Structures are given as structure tokens and as C-alpha cells.
Amino acid sequence: MRNLLSRIAERRCCYTNESFEKARASLRSDQAPIPPARGREQRNFEAAIFDELLKCHHRLTEYTFGLRRVHPLPDSLELEVESEERAQDLLSRFLPACDETGEEVSGLLGLRITKYTTRGIELHVANQQTSLWLTGLPPATWQRAERLVQESTQAAGWQPLWPRTYTWSRQELAFEARWNSGEWNRQMHAGAWYTSGLLRRIPLFHRVSPAQAVTGYKGLPVTGYDGFGPVRWVLEVDFSDTQHHADRLVDMLTDRTFGLPLTPALHLEESQGSPLPPNILRFDDAERTALLEMRLSTGTYRSYVEQHPEIAGRIRGRVAAVLAKHEHNSRHRVPDYLRPS
């Protein structure tokens, strides 16, 4: 039993990039090796976080979306942030503010800072059972990042909403009622299990895959579904050369025990009358609530190398280490060698 649990912990590390000890201590006999978010509020919260992560990923980062590792628990999720710059990006995007009229609100509605600790900073949505930890930096760094975000928000003529109250402001309530009560929002929530689950496995893209950079966005709907169809989430994955080993990434992402219940969306090719280009992969679930589209590219990241030589060097080192490990592992064998960087 001990050896079995050790193997499960090792494989969990491939998805989360946690330390073996932390992954091993998190395993429970009554839950999946990578537990899903428990409850609708936590799932929707993490899906909204995933959306904002994509929107504010506008600088080159060493790790996928600037997140070194994650620590998923049923009632909470921890994201370890790689740098102070990325921390400020995230808080600037997450924390809510309104314009002078109070009609336009940015950020995640109702989001508040619960606490600062030596571990990091905890965020939650007021009046909901939600929890997100941002870690990886000293408490003073998080406090400085928040202060800079508040100052820049006020300098732009906007009013920060998060420091004032632990309940929703009237501006947030009005904005929520006006914009977040339609079909689009219902579709987002229907697929929240998937975007939450993907966020809980995001280090897979740099732990197992030799991707140089990953970006993403919400795409327009595609034909082949009844009605509106699921939200199409697009991930653009850039590799150094054509030997990108996407098969390993796909195998692990769709693994029955550790991955997500997604399968190739071949029905879309049939309904559209032609196959997709080989560098575009689409996956959905049996209930048609989720649609993942991965667009594989080669070398587009090179334009950033001259502008960011230091971080580009770290990315090259990470990619080289993953490729070297691939040489000693067959396509369908789960790597035993993988350890958090």
C-alpha cells in the first residue's frame, strides 16, 4: 500500500509540480488523487480565476501563466506565483474597482482579501464559500503589490472596491444583475468543472510538456452543437521545434484517473465537413459542457528572446531538461523521474 501511494503521489506531482512530500500528505482514500473543487461556488470561482489569468497574461513567464506549482484541495486552491511582477499583474486583474459613474466595474465581483500570512495571501468572494491562496512570495511583497495596484487604480480615476467592505458593494450588485445573468454566464458555469479542473493541473504544461510558452483566450462558438454550445477555451501552446511531444500532454490531460473526462471532439469535424489542421486539437465531454481547443505552434516565442534574455534562458533550460527526460521514457509510460523544479 505504501508503494502504491508513493506512485500515486509521484504521478500527482506531474500535474501539480508539488513536492513529493506535500502531494503524498494530501492523498485521501475518499477522494480522487487530484480532487475537484467541492461545490458550485468554488468551481465557479476557480473558473473565473482561470478566465482572468488568460486575460492578464501579457508578459513572458518562465512557467505556464506565471504559476510555478499548484496545491489543490476540495475547498481551496493554492497557486504559487513565480515573481513579484506576475503577482502585481494578478492582483490588478482580480481585485474589483469601479469607474467614476459606478456603472463600469472591473475585476472579479465581490472578491476580497481574507488574510495575509507567512504562507501568502488568501482571496475569497464575499458571502460565498470560496478560497484561493496566492503564495510563493514574502508577505511584504504581496502587501506592496496590493498597495501599488490600489495606487494605480486611483491614479486612473477608478475607485477600489475591495478594501472598503467585506460584503458586495452596490456597484458590484448592479453590475452583476445587468451583465452576468444571461445565457453566456450559464454556459460558463456549466463548464466550470472543466476550467477549474484545468487550473488545478496547469503545471502539466511545463512539468511534462516542453512548451516554451502558453497563452489562451475564450474563442467564438463553433458549429456542431445544439443551441449555443459550450464555451470554447483556446490554449496556444508554443514549442521550440516540431518535436513537441503533444501526444504525452494529451495522454495525461485525458487520463482516466488523473486527468479530465475529455475525448477528441471528432463529431465537430463530421458536422463541419472537413478535418482540422493537424496542429489544432479539440476535446469535449459527453454532456457537451466543455470545449478545449489546443493550437500547437513552433517558434513564435522567439520574438521575445532578445527583449527578455534572462527569462528566455531559464525557459530554454526548463525545456531542455524536459526533453532530456523524454529520451528515457516511452510514450505511454508515466515518468518516474519527475520531481518539482
N, C-alpha and C positions, 0 to 999 in steps of 0.2 A: 504493500500500500504506500509506503514511504517513497519508493522509487517511482511509482505511478504519479503521485502528487508532485514529485520533483519534475517529472517530464511535462506534466500539465503546466506547472509554473514556468518552465523554460519556454514552452510554446506561447504562453500568455505574454511573456516578455517580448516576443517577436511583434506583437500588436501594440503594446503599450510602452515599450522601452523602459519599463521599471527595472529596479534592481531585482535580482532573483529572490532575495530575502523578502522584499516588500510584496512581490507577486505571490510567493508561497504563503505568506501570512494572511493574504486576502482571500484565499480559496475557502469556499464553504460548501459543505455537502448538499445543501438545499438550494443552491443557485448555480447558474452557468459559470464557466471559468472566467468569462468576461461578462459580468451581469449587465442587463439592460437597465435603463432608468426606470425606477419604480414610480408609477403614477403618471397621469396625464400632464400635470403641471410641470414636473421635472422634465418629461420628454419634450414638451413644447418649448420650455426654457432652453434646453440644450440645442434644439433645432434652430431657435432664434439666434443663439450664440454662434452656431455654425454659419448661418447666413451673414452675420456681421463680420465674422472672421474673413470670409471671402471678400467682402466689400472693402475692408481696410488693409488688405494685403497688397500694398503698393511699393514695397521695397524688397530688395533681395535679402533672403534669410538663409541661415545655414540649415535649418530644419524646416519641415513642412509647416507652413503658415507661422513660422517662428516659434513652434512648440517643440521642445526637446523630448518630453515624455508626458504621459497622462496616467492618472490613477483613478479608475472607475469604481465607484461604489453604488449600490442601488439607489441611495438617497442623495448622492452628491457626486461631483466630478471635479478632479483636480487637473489643471493644465499648468505644466511647468514652462515658463516663458524664457526664451533664450537671452534677452537683452533688455536694457532699460528703454531703448528706442522702441522696441516692439511693445513693451508694457505701456508706454505712453500712447502708441497707436491704438491699442486695445481699449484703454480707458476712454480715450477721446471718442471712440466709436460706440462704446457700450453705454456710457453714462448719459442720462437724458437731460435735454435742455430745450427751451422754447425761445422763439423769436419775440420781438417787441410786442407784436399783436397777441401773442399767446395761442395763435391758431396753428402754427407750424411747430412740430415737436420732433427732435432728432434723438437718436439713441434708442435703447430698449425701455419701453414704457414701464414705469413702476420700479425700475432697477435701483437698488440701494446698496450701500456698503454696510455690511453687517458688522465686521470687525477687522482690525489689524492685529496680527500676532507674529511671533517669530517664524511661524510657518509661511505666512503670506497674507493675502487679503481675501476675505470672503464676500461674495456678492449674492444677492437674492432678489426676487421680485416681491414687493410688499404685499402682504395679505395672502401669500401663497407658500406652499411647502416646496421650496426650491433652494438649491445651494450650488454655488460654483466657487472653487478656490483657484486663485491665480498665485503661483509660487515660483521659486527659482531665483528670487532677488531678496535683498535685505529689506526689512520693514521700512527703513528710512527712504529707500529707493521708491517703494510703492507710494509713500506719502508725498515724496517730491513729484512723482509722476501725476498724482491726483491734483496737487497744487498747480502744476503747470497747465494741466487740462482746464482747471477752473479759471485760471487767469486768461488763457487764450479764448475760452468761451465768452467771458465777459468782454474782452477786448474786441470781439467780433460783434458785440451788441446783443448777445444772447444771454438768457437767464438760466444758470444751472439749477436744475430741479432736484438733484439727488441729495444735496446737503441739508435741505430745509425741513424735511418731514419723513417719517417712516411709513406714511400712507401715500396713496396716489394723489397727485395734485389735480386740481380741476382742469388744467390744461391737458394732462395726460388722459384723464377720463373722457374729455370731449374728443380728443384725437382718436382714441381707441374706438369710441362709438361711431365716429364718422368714417374711419378708414379700415378698421380691422374686424368687420362683421359680415363680410361678403363671401362669395364662393371661393375666391383666391385664398383667403385666410383659412377656410375649411379644408381646402386641398393641402395647404401647408401643414395643418395639424394632422390630417390623415396620414401623411408620410413622415411625421415627426419621429416615429420609431426608427426610421432608417437614417435620417440625418443625425439624430442623437447617437445611434449606433456607429455611424461612420466617424463621428468626432471622437468616440471612445476608442477608436482603432487607428487614428490618424498617423501615429508614428510608423505604421506599417510601410508607408510610402518612403521613408528614409531608413528604416531599420532593415528591411528585406529588399526593397527596390532600389536600384542605383539611379534613381531620378535625381537630376540636378535641381529642379525647381518644380513646384506645383502651384498653379493658380486655379481659380474657379469662378463660376457665376451661375445665376439662375437663367436658363435658356427659355426660349419661346416654346409653347406646346408643340407636339408633333402629331401627325395623323396616325390612326391605328388604334385609338381608344374610343370608348363610348363617352360622349359628352366632352367635358373639358380635359379629362385625363389627368395623370399625376404631374406634379411639378417636376420639371426636367432640371436636374442638377448636373452641371458640366464641370469636369475636372480636366484641366490641360496639364499633362504630365510631360516634362521635357527631359530627354536623355542625351548623354554625350555622343552616342553613336547609335546605329541601327540595332545593335545587340542590347536591347533594352530589358530583356527578361520580363516582359509584361505577363508572360504565362504564369510565373511564380506569384506575382502580385494578384492576378485574377484567382488563381487556385486558393490562395489564403484568404482573400476577401470573401469568397463564396463558400469557404469551408463549412461543413455542416455543424461542427461543434464550436468553432472559434469565430467564424465569420458571420455574414448576414444572409438571410434567406432570399438571395437574389440569383437569377439564372439569366443566360443570354436572351435578350428580347428579340428572338428570331421572327416572331409574329409581326413585328414592325416592318421588317424587310419585305415580308409577303404582302402586307397591306399597301406598302408604298411601291411595290412592283420592281424593286431593284435592290441589290445588296449595298451595304455601306462600304465606303473605302476601308481598306484593311487597318488603317490607323485609328478608326473610330469604333469603339466598343460600347454597346448599350446593354443594360441589365435592368430587369424589373422583377416584381414579386408576383405571386399567383393571384393576389387580390387586386393588382394593378394600382397600388397606392404609392409606389416609389418608382422613380426612373433615374438611373445613374448613367451618364454618358462620359466615357473617358476618351479624350483626344490625345493621342500619342504623337509627340513631335521630337525632332532631333536638332540640337544645336541652337535653338532660338535664344537660349540663355547666354550665349557667348557675347552678345552685345553689352552685357553688364560687367564683363570681366575687367575691362580697362577702368571702368568707373569705380569698381569695388574690388580691388585686387586682393585685399586681406581676406574678406569673407569668401571670395571666389576660390582662394587657395584652400580654405577649410572645407568647402563643398567638394573640391576635387579630391581631397584626402578621404572624405567620407565615402564618396562614390568608389574610389579605388579600393577601399577596404571591403566594401560590399561585393564588388566584382571578384576580388581575390577569393572571397569565401564561396562564391558561386562555383568556382572552378573545382571545388572539392565536395560539392553536393549535387546529387542528381536532381532532375526536375521535380519529382514528386515526393522527395524526402524532406521532412521538416528539419531545418538546420539545428544541430545540437550545439553549434559553436557560438550562437548569437548571445552576446552579452551587452547590456546597456553601455553606450559610449559616454 
